[in-house]
């Protein structure tokens, strides 16, 4: 174990910096408990000549917890479900994913009766 990995383990275990979440690959299968670092920065969005400020949700997740993280994967945090938007990006050391999330809405046309 490198010093970087040991430091990350301590940071992700700290309840002041991280929060518990459930991860589900491609939105199907078993949910995996893990800890994530959640940020909610304002984003500037241009719409024609107008500039709008939009809320966003960004997560930092250890690569060791989600080695194959991809668009469409889901996270549940404090009862809210989010879906990974776009391609996750790894840090230089390949230890942490940074992902942007969108709120997940169930498909109203999906057959829920089985």
Backbone torsions as a table, in degrees:
resi	resn	phi	psi	omega
1	UNK	NA	130.4	179.5
2	UNK	-84.3	167.2	177.9
3	UNK	-62.6	-35.6	178.2
4	UNK	-63.3	-44.2	180.0
5	UNK	-64.2	-43.4	179.1
6	UNK	-62.5	-41.9	178.3
7	UNK	-65.3	-42.0	177.9
8	UNK	-63.1	-40.5	178.0
9	UNK	-59.0	-41.4	178.2
10	UNK	-66.6	-43.2	-179.3
11	UNK	-64.7	-44.2	-178.8
12	UNK	-72.7	-19.8	176.6
13	UNK	-83.9	-17.1	-177.6
14	UNK	-72.6	118.2	-178.8
15	UNK	-67.8	-14.0	176.7
16	UNK	-81.5	-22.1	-177.6
17	UNK	-106.7	-29.2	-174.4
18	UNK	-124.3	168.1	-178.7
19	UNK	-137.2	150.2	177.7
20	UNK	-72.3	148.1	179.1
21	UNK	-149.0	165.5	172.2
22	UNK	-116.3	133.8	-179.6
23	UNK	-112.3	136.9	178.5
24	UNK	-135.4	115.7	-177.9
25	UNK	-69.0	127.1	179.0
26	UNK	57.7	17.0	178.4
27	UNK	72.7	13.1	179.0
28	UNK	-133.2	163.2	176.2
29	UNK	87.1	-164.6	-175.4
30	UNK	-76.3	137.8	174.9
31	UNK	-81.8	137.8	-178.1
32	UNK	-110.2	122.8	175.9
33	UNK	-73.8	140.6	177.2
34	UNK	-158.9	178.5	177.0
35	UNK	-117.2	141.3	-178.5
36	UNK	-132.3	159.7	172.1
37	UNK	-107.4	117.0	-175.2
38	UNK	-102.2	135.6	173.4
39	UNK	-127.3	150.0	178.1
40	UNK	-132.8	67.7	-178.1
41	UNK	-76.8	152.5	171.1
42	UNK	-74.4	141.1	177.6
43	UNK	-117.8	140.9	175.3
44	UNK	-89.3	122.5	-179.4
45	UNK	-118.4	130.6	177.5
46	UNK	-97.2	131.7	178.2
47	UNK	-131.0	98.3	-173.0
48	UNK	65.3	-125.1	179.0
49	UNK	-90.6	-5.8	-177.0
50	UNK	-92.0	149.6	172.7
51	UNK	-115.6	127.8	-178.6
52	UNK	-120.2	145.9	175.1
53	UNK	-96.8	127.8	-176.7
54	UNK	-124.2	141.9	173.7
55	UNK	-71.2	152.7	174.4
56	UNK	-145.4	163.0	175.2
57	UNK	-126.4	123.2	180.0
58	UNK	-124.2	134.7	178.4
59	UNK	-117.8	145.9	165.0
60	UNK	-107.8	128.2	-176.2
61	UNK	-133.6	137.3	177.8
62	UNK	-67.2	134.5	177.5
63	UNK	-60.1	-34.5	179.7
64	UNK	-63.7	-25.7	177.9
65	UNK	-82.4	-31.4	-176.8
66	UNK	-139.0	73.4	-174.1
67	UNK	-64.5	-24.2	-177.4
68	UNK	-116.8	37.9	-178.6
69	UNK	-58.3	136.0	-176.8
70	UNK	-151.4	164.8	175.0
71	UNK	-56.1	138.8	-179.0
72	UNK	96.5	-15.5	175.3
73	UNK	-68.6	156.6	-176.4
74	UNK	-120.3	148.9	172.6
75	UNK	-127.7	137.3	171.4
76	UNK	-112.2	123.9	-178.3
77	UNK	-130.7	118.4	178.2
78	UNK	51.8	42.5	177.2
79	UNK	83.1	-6.5	177.2
80	UNK	-97.9	139.6	179.5
81	UNK	-108.3	132.7	179.9
82	UNK	-126.5	152.9	176.5
83	UNK	-117.7	142.2	179.9
84	UNK	-69.2	127.4	178.8
85	UNK	-104.7	128.6	176.7
86	UNK	73.6	-168.6	-176.6
87	UNK	-89.7	124.1	175.3
88	UNK	-62.5	150.5	179.7
89	UNK	-119.4	138.0	177.7
90	UNK	-98.8	153.3	176.3
91	UNK	-73.3	175.6	-176.7
92	UNK	-59.7	-36.2	-179.1
93	UNK	-82.8	-4.9	-179.8
94	UNK	63.4	37.5	-179.0
95	UNK	-110.3	-25.7	-174.0
96	UNK	-131.9	130.9	170.9
97	UNK	-86.9	143.7	167.0
98	UNK	-117.0	123.7	-176.2
99	UNK	-131.4	145.5	172.4
100	UNK	-97.9	140.4	-177.0
101	UNK	-119.5	153.4	171.3
102	UNK	-122.1	148.4	174.2
103	UNK	-59.7	141.7	179.9
104	UNK	-95.4	134.8	176.0
105	UNK	-122.7	131.5	179.1
106	UNK	-65.4	149.4	178.5
107	UNK	-72.7	117.8	-177.7
108	UNK	-68.5	-13.6	-178.7
109	UNK	-97.9	-2.2	-178.5
110	UNK	-70.4	144.2	177.8
111	UNK	-83.2	108.6	-177.7
112	UNK	-94.8	0.1	-179.1
113	UNK	-86.1	-13.0	176.4
114	UNK	96.6	NA	NA
